């Protein structure tokens, strides 16, 4: 039996349809029995559908630069 943690570890491959039939069946059984994981899966599917339908936009240079600086600072403090 899969745990919620197992489900979350496999979620990306499940949504990308990269899991084998046996694991897929276990994941679908878990989703059917676990309302929390069902919500996570359903919300993620809906979010992906929305993003796939959106037009791409370039990030302005100043926003990109500020984001990179913030990420570098954050990574430096977590090391």
Number of C-alpha atoms within 10 A of each C-alpha: 8 12 12 15 10 12 19 15 11 16 20 14 13 18 14 8 11 13 16 10 10 8 15 18 12 14 24 14 13 19 20 11 11 13 11 10 20 15 12 13 19 12 12 15 12 11 11 12 11 10 10 10 8 8 6 8 6 6 9 8 9 9 10 12 12 11 12 12 12 12 12 11 11 11 10 9 8 6 5
